[in-house]
Amino acid sequence: MMRPARVSLLLLGLLAALDGCDTSDLYRFGSGTRAGVAYIRRVVSSRLHCGFLCSKSSECFVWRYTQVTGTCALFSTGSISESAAYFAPVPPPSDFVMGPDNIAYLMVPTLMDRSTAEQHCQSLDPRATLAVPVTETALAFLKDEAHLQAWNTNTMLGINCIDSSFASIAAVTTVSIPLTWFDPASDTGCTSDMCLVVRETGLYHDSCGHEHPFLCQIQV
């Protein structure tokens, strides 16, 4: 019986043969290191367009965009376990700025409410959401960015209160927010219709209905 590692190498060879001598990368959404056989292959307008098609297909696990030909190939899931090195992370749009924790951010100065802002982030990239700092280094980066942009005192984040707990608006999952992250003047309790904004001095409580400039993020 052929060993799994050898099967994986042969299957990777078949994947590479799909594009001949092309050196384009395979990209993936989600976790895992599996690939399969391309089930869709078409010419598209850009790499992001190809990635968007993959994100909208329940069958697609990884995708390849060939810049020379503009060809997009979508791959369904398979059983390659040694293929991690053949995948490259999907790069964010060029106007996003890389921050800590492999997260790219975009500062949007337009005033919007949270629902509209979340939709705007999604329109820029299907992976984008309102920013949610989960580490102290990420919070420090966002405070600096809000300060450098010279916006008004409040910059919108993607955090609200659900059942007396702070949660990500996009993922609807609980977020741990240390009290030391708050501006000293902020209410640190979690109450109905309470969302969080970031200032140069830390996090601050805010009504979810208010409009502010905001931060989009993409986990790269």
N, C-alpha and C positions, 0 to 999 in steps of 0.2 A: 504494500500500500504506500502511496506517495505521502511523504511527510507534509504536515500543514504548512511549514515554512516554505517548502519548495512549491507547493500549490500557490501560496501567496505571491511568490516571486514570478511564477508563470502568469498569474492573473494580472499582476502589475505590468508585465510585459505586454499583455494584450491591450491594457488601457493605454499604454504609451503608444502602441502601434496605431491607435485610432487617429492620432494626429501626426503620424509619420515621424519626422525628425523635429517636429515643433517642440519648443522648450516651455510652453505655457504651463502655468501651475494649475493644480486642482485646488478648489476652494471648498470649504465646508461650512454649514450652519449646524449649530448644536454641538453635542459632545460625542465622543466615540471616534474610532479610527477605521471605519469600514467604507468600502466602496463597492461598486458593482459594474454592470454593463450599461453604457449610455442608452437610454430609451428615447431621448429627444435630442435632435441635433439640428440647429437652425442658425441662420445669420441674424444677429441682433445689432442694436445701435451702440452698445457699450458694455463694459464689464459689469457695471452696476445693474444694467437691464437684465443681463444673464443671471446675476445673483438674485434679483427680484423675482424672476421666473421660478428659480429654485425654491425661494422662500414661500411662494404661493402654491407649490405642488406638494401634496401629501406623500408622493412617491420619492421625491428628490432628497438625497442625502448629501451629495457633493456635486460640484459643477466645475466645468473648465471653460474658460474664455480664451480664445486664440486671437490675439490682437491683430496679427497680420491679415487674417481672413475675416475677422469679425464673427467667427463661429462660436456658438454657445452649445455645449454638450451637457445634458443633465444625466446624473447617474443615480440609479436606485440602490438600495442597501444590499450589501453582499456579506462576505465573511472574511475579508482580509484583515488580519489582526496585526500585521507588522507594517502598516502603511502610513503611520503617523508622519514620518519624515517627508512624505510625498504631498502633504497638504500644506497650504499656506493660509494664514488667517485672512479673511476678507477685509481688505483695507477700507477705512471710512472715506467718505467724500473729502476732497482736498481742503475744504474750508473748516473742517474739524481740527481741533488742536489736541495732540496727545497729552494726557495727564498721567498721574500715577495709576498703578493697578491695571495697566493695559486697557484703560478707558479713554476714549476720545470725546472731547466736548466741543460744543458750538454755543456761543453766546448770541442770543437773538434779542435785539433791542426793542422790537415791536411789542407794545402792550397788548397782552391777551389774557383771558381767563384760563383756568387750568385745563378745562376740557378742550378748548380751541388750541392751546399751546401743545398739548399732548398729540393732537391730530396733526399739527404743523410739524412736530418732530418726526412723526411717522411718514409724512409726505416727503421728507428729505432722504430717509433711508428706512426700510421696513424694520430694521433692528433698533432704531432710535426711540428713546423714551425721555421724559423729563428726568433731569439728573437727580440721583439719590446717593449721597455720600455714605459709604459704609465703613470707611477707615478714617483715622485722624489725618493722614496725609492727603486723602481726597478732599476732606473738608477744608484743610489749609489751602489747597490749590484753588478750590472754588471761591473761598473768601478773597484770595489775591486777585482772581480773575474779575470778580464783581467790583473790586476796588479799582483795578486798572482800567476797566471799561468806563469808569466815572459815571455810572448810572445813578438812579435815585437809590435810596437806602435799602430797598427790598428787591432781591432777585429771586424769582420763583424757582422752587424745587418740586420734585414729584413725590412729596410726602404729605399724607393727610392722617386723620384719626379715624380708626375703625374699632368700635367696641373698646374704647379707652386705651387703645394701643396705636402707636405710630406704625404706618404701613406704606409700602410703595403703591402709588396710584396705579401704575401700569401692571405690576405683578400681583397686586392685592395680597402681599405677604408681609408679615410683621418685620419691622426694621428696628434694630437696637440703637437707641440714641442716648449716649451718655449725657448726663446733666451738665458736664463741663463743656459741652459743645455749644451751649446756649449763651446768647448775649445776657449779661447780668440783669438787664431790665426786662427780659422776656418771661412770659408765663410758661412754665415748663410742664404744666398739666396737659393732658390730652382730652379735649372736649369736642362735642359735636360741632361740625362746620369749622374745625380748626385745621389749617394747613401750615406748613413751614416755609419760610423764606430764608435766604442767607444774606448776611451783612458782613462788612469788614470785621465786625466785632463778634460774629458768631451767628447761630441760628436764632430765628425770632418767630413768634407765633403770628398768624395772619388769618383773616377770613378767607375761606376757599373761593368766595365769589369775587375777590378783588382781582384787578388786572395789573400785571407787572411784566417787565422784561424777564426772560427765562433762559435756562440752560438745558440743552439737549445733550444726551450722552449715548455712546455706542460702546458696548463691551467688545473689544477686538480679540 
